[in-house]
Amino acid sequence: MRDMQKITQDLRVSDAVMDLGLAKALPTGCRVLSTKEHGSSFWGKTGRIEGERADGSRCSFFIKVMQGETGLQMAYAEFVSMSEISKVTADFAPKPVAWGSYESIPDTHFFLCEYREMTPDMPDPDQFTAQLAALHQNSKSPTGRFGFPITTFAGNLPQYTSWESSWEVFFEKSLRQALNLEIAAKGHDSVFDVLLPLLFEKVIPRLLRPLETEGRSVRPSLVHGDLWFRNAAIDNDDGKPLIFDACCFYAHNEYELGQWRPVCNRFGAEYVTAYHEHMPISKPEEDYNGRIDLYKLRFNVHVSALFHDDPRLREQMLGDIRDLVKRYG
């Protein structure tokens, strides 16, 4: 897979100003006035577009530009993910506008959404978790199963999204794919030969199978997929929380909270408490902490695969596995 950062280092978002591919994607009658760099992304270039409608009123858009076949898939996946969130909770995310390809720059693609002026402060726990719980509660899997209609990307790496009837089966396959990507990035370690059979044969069934036995079931909920604190903000105009940069699929709703456990995050205990005031803990409740730690592992594995030059991330991941095996293996 080509390095997205190297691909885009010489690409200017301002190149989009005169591009016909972008012009066709804009709302009818809207023309581009200016484009400037805005925000940041590990995997592409980002900017703000100022436009003018046919009636003379102004409009603003956020654009993310990526290259290569992976960039094309990422642009489409983000558009579909943000569209699904907007269908369920319209005010919780910037409205997606379009995705497409430049005509003037070969193999270059974009995701376009409305521009919302944001502050990076942490959102109010109750407001934020009420919106998140509404997303989880009010969404409905089109197949009644876990997965997503297309492949979505956390960073520039694909996630497992094939439809599965069982959450345990879906999660196992998702974690295996993430581990395969991590091992491809950093190489095999003999410790995997000892730990991984215990993780898959003992820990995952121990923590996830009780969710779907003895009359219990898991309802597939639409999850953001990568809800760490830098993918959330506050709208400057109305003070309400916003989420963005989604890589959705239908999952156990508690999966979303696994991203709140790693030390890099700022969604602390007050957010978890507030969330469960809107969404009860799944039964059996006594397995809750173990489940969240298992979900945290899935995120940490994927992050270690993304940043293949950082050995500390593998050590963090192995620490997670050892802990889970010690407690449940």
C-alpha positions in Angstrom: 0.0 0.0 0.0 1.4 3.4 -0.9 2.2 5.9 1.8 -0.6 8.4 1.7 1.5 11.1 3.4 4.2 10.9 0.8 1.7 10.8 -2.0 0.0 14.1 -0.9 3.1 16.1 0.2 3.3 18.1 -3.0 -0.5 18.4 -3.5 -2.1 21.7 -2.8 -5.8 21.9 -1.9 -5.9 25.2 -3.8 -5.5 23.2 -7.0 -9.2 22.4 -6.6 -10.3 25.9 -7.3 -10.5 25.6 -11.1 -11.1 21.8 -11.3 -14.2 20.7 -13.2 -14.6 17.5 -11.2 -15.1 19.6 -8.1 -17.3 22.1 -9.8 -19.7 19.4 -10.9 -19.9 18.1 -7.3 -20.9 21.5 -5.8 -24.5 22.3 -5.3 -26.2 23.6 -8.5 -25.4 27.2 -9.2 -22.6 27.4 -6.7 -19.2 28.6 -7.9 -15.8 28.5 -6.1 -14.4 31.8 -4.9 -11.4 30.6 -3.0 -9.8 27.7 -1.3 -7.3 27.6 1.5 -5.6 25.0 3.6 -7.6 24.2 6.8 -7.3 21.5 9.4 -5.0 18.5 9.1 -5.1 14.8 8.3 -2.5 12.1 8.5 -3.8 10.6 5.3 -4.6 13.5 2.9 -4.8 17.3 2.5 -7.7 19.3 4.0 -9.1 22.7 3.2 -11.9 25.2 3.3 -13.7 26.3 0.2 -15.6 29.6 0.0 -18.4 29.6 -2.6 -21.2 31.8 -3.9 -24.7 30.6 -4.8 -26.6 31.9 -7.8 -28.5 34.3 -5.6 -25.3 35.9 -4.4 -25.3 34.3 -0.9 -22.2 32.7 0.4 -21.6 29.1 1.2 -18.6 27.2 2.8 -17.4 23.7 2.4 -14.7 21.4 4.0 -12.7 19.3 1.6 -10.4 16.4 2.1 -8.2 15.4 -0.8 -6.5 12.0 -1.2 -4.7 10.1 -3.9 -4.5 6.6 -5.4 -7.0 3.8 -5.4 -7.0 3.7 -1.6 -7.7 7.5 -1.6 -10.7 6.9 -3.9 -12.1 4.2 -1.6 -11.5 6.3 1.5 -13.3 9.3 0.0 -16.3 7.2 -0.9 -16.3 5.4 2.5 -16.3 8.7 4.4 -19.1 10.1 2.3 -21.3 7.0 3.0 -20.4 6.9 6.7 -21.2 10.6 7.3 -24.4 10.2 5.2 -25.6 7.4 7.4 -24.9 9.4 10.6 -26.7 12.4 9.1 -29.8 10.3 8.3 -30.1 9.3 12.0 -28.9 12.4 13.9 -28.9 15.3 11.4 -27.4 17.9 13.8 -24.7 15.6 15.2 -22.3 15.8 12.2 -21.5 18.2 9.3 -23.7 17.3 6.3 -21.9 15.5 3.5 -22.2 17.1 0.1 -20.3 14.9 -2.4 -17.3 12.8 -3.2 -15.6 12.4 -6.5 -12.4 12.8 -8.5 -10.5 15.7 -9.9 -10.4 16.0 -13.7 -7.3 18.1 -13.8 -5.1 16.1 -11.4 -4.8 12.4 -12.2 -5.8 9.8 -9.6 -6.8 12.4 -7.1 -10.1 12.3 -5.2 -12.1 14.3 -2.7 -14.7 14.2 0.1 -16.8 17.3 0.5 -19.1 18.4 3.3 -20.6 21.5 4.7 -18.1 23.7 6.7 -18.9 24.1 10.4 -16.8 26.5 12.5 -15.7 24.4 15.5 -13.8 24.8 18.7 -11.7 21.8 19.8 -12.9 22.0 23.4 -14.3 18.9 24.9 -18.2 18.8 24.5 -20.5 18.7 27.4 -20.7 15.1 28.6 -24.5 14.9 28.8 -25.2 16.7 25.5 -22.6 14.6 23.7 -23.6 11.2 25.0 -27.3 12.0 24.5 -26.6 12.5 20.8 -24.3 9.4 20.7 -26.9 7.3 22.4 -29.6 8.6 19.9 -27.3 7.5 17.0 -26.9 4.0 18.5 -30.6 3.6 19.5 -32.3 5.0 16.4 -30.1 3.5 13.7 -31.2 0.3 12.1 -29.1 -2.2 10.2 -30.5 -2.6 6.7 -29.9 -6.4 6.9 -30.5 -6.8 10.6 -26.9 -8.0 10.9 -23.5 -6.6 11.9 -21.3 -5.1 9.2 -21.7 -2.4 6.6 -22.7 -2.2 2.9 -19.1 -1.1 1.9 -15.6 -1.3 3.3 -14.8 1.6 5.6 -11.3 2.8 6.5 -9.8 3.8 9.9 -6.9 5.9 8.8 -5.8 4.5 5.4 -6.4 0.8 6.4 -9.6 -1.1 5.7 -11.9 -2.5 8.4 -13.8 -5.7 8.3 -17.4 -4.9 7.3 -18.8 -8.2 5.8 -22.3 -9.0 7.1 -22.5 -11.4 10.1 -25.5 -12.5 12.1 -23.4 -13.0 15.3 -21.6 -10.2 17.1 -19.0 -12.6 18.4 -18.2 -13.9 14.9 -18.1 -10.4 13.5 -15.8 -9.1 16.2 -13.5 -12.1 15.9 -13.1 -11.6 12.1 -12.6 -7.8 12.6 -9.8 -8.4 15.1 -8.1 -11.0 13.0 -8.0 -8.7 10.0 -6.6 -5.9 12.2 -3.9 -8.2 13.6 -3.0 -9.4 10.1 -2.5 -5.8 9.0 -0.4 -5.2 12.2 1.8 -8.2 11.6 2.2 -7.3 7.9 3.4 -3.8 9.0 5.7 -4.9 11.9 6.5 -8.5 11.4 5.7 -11.7 13.2 6.7 -12.2 16.9 6.9 -15.6 18.4 4.8 -14.4 21.4 1.8 -14.4 19.0 2.0 -18.2 18.8 1.3 -18.4 22.5 -1.1 -15.5 23.0 -3.3 -15.4 20.0 -4.8 -19.0 20.3 -5.8 -18.1 23.9 -7.2 -14.8 22.8 -9.4 -16.2 20.1 -10.3 -19.6 21.6 -10.8 -18.5 25.2 -11.0 -14.8 25.8 -13.4 -13.7 23.0 -15.9 -16.6 23.6 -15.7 -15.9 27.3 -16.6 -12.2 27.0 -18.8 -12.0 23.9 -20.7 -15.3 23.7 -22.8 -14.5 26.9 -24.2 -11.5 25.1 -26.0 -13.8 22.6 -26.9 -16.8 24.8 -29.4 -17.6 27.5 -32.1 -15.5 25.8 -29.9 -12.5 25.4 -29.2 -10.7 22.0 -27.2 -7.8 20.7 -28.9 -5.2 18.5 -26.7 -3.9 15.7 -26.1 -0.2 16.2 -24.5 2.3 13.8 -21.2 3.3 15.4 -18.9 6.2 14.3 -16.1 3.6 14.3 -13.2 5.8 15.5 -14.6 8.2 18.1 -11.5 9.5 19.8 -11.5 13.1 21.1 -10.0 14.6 18.0 -12.9 13.4 15.9 -15.3 15.4 18.1 -15.7 19.2 18.7 -18.2 21.9 19.5 -20.1 24.0 16.9 -19.1 27.6 17.4 -22.6 28.9 16.3 -24.9 26.9 18.6 -22.5 25.3 21.1 -23.7 21.8 20.3 -21.4 18.7 19.9 -20.3 17.5 16.5 -18.6 14.3 15.3 -16.7 13.8 12.0 -14.2 11.7 10.2 -16.3 8.6 10.6 -15.6 5.0 9.5 -19.0 3.4 10.3 -20.4 0.0 10.6 -23.2 -1.7 12.6 -21.8 -3.1 15.9 -22.6 -3.7 19.5 -23.1 -0.2 20.8 -20.6 -0.6 23.6 -17.9 -1.2 21.0 -17.8 2.6 20.5 -16.6 3.0 24.1 -13.5 0.9 23.6 -11.9 3.9 21.9 -12.4 5.8 25.1 -10.1 3.5 27.1 -6.7 4.1 25.5 -4.5 6.6 27.4 -4.4 9.0 24.4 -8.1 9.8 24.8 -9.9 12.5 26.7 -13.4 10.9 27.0 -13.1 10.2 30.7 -15.3 8.5 33.2 -17.8 11.3 33.2 -18.6 10.6 29.6 -19.0 6.9 30.2 -21.3 7.5 33.2 -23.3 10.0 31.1 -23.6 7.6 28.2 -25.0 4.9 30.4 -27.6 7.2 31.7 -29.0 7.1 28.2 -28.0 3.5 27.3 -28.0 0.7 29.9 -25.0 -1.6 30.2 -25.6 -4.8 28.2 -26.1 -8.0 30.2 -24.3 -9.7 31.7 -23.2 -6.5 33.4 -20.4 -8.3 35.3 -18.5 -8.7 32.0 -18.7 -5.1 31.1 -15.1 -4.0 31.9 -13.7 -7.0 30.2 -15.8 -6.4 27.1 -14.6 -2.7 26.9 -11.0 -3.8 27.4 -11.4 -6.3 24.5 -12.9 -3.5 22.3 -10.0 -1.3 23.3 -7.6 -3.9 22.1 -9.2 -3.8 18.6 -8.5 -0.1 18.4 -5.0 -0.4 19.7 -4.2 -3.2 17.2 -5.4 -1.0 14.3 -3.4 2.0 15.5 -0.3 -0.1 15.8 -0.8 -1.2 12.2 -1.3 2.4 11.0 1.9 3.7 12.6 4.3 1.0 11.7 7.4 2.9 12.7 6.4 3.2 16.4 7.3 0.0 18.3 5.7 1.4 21.5 2.3 0.8 19.9 3.0 -2.9 19.5 4.1 -3.1 23.2 0.9 -1.4 24.2 -1.1 -3.9 22.1 0.8 -6.9 23.5 0.2 -5.6 27.0 -3.6 -5.5 26.3 -3.5 -9.1 25.1 -1.5 -10.4 28.0 -3.9 -8.6 30.4 -7.0 -10.1 28.8 -5.4 -13.6 28.7 -4.4 -13.4 32.3 -8.0 -12.4 33.3 -10.1 -14.5 31.0 -7.8 -17.0 29.2 
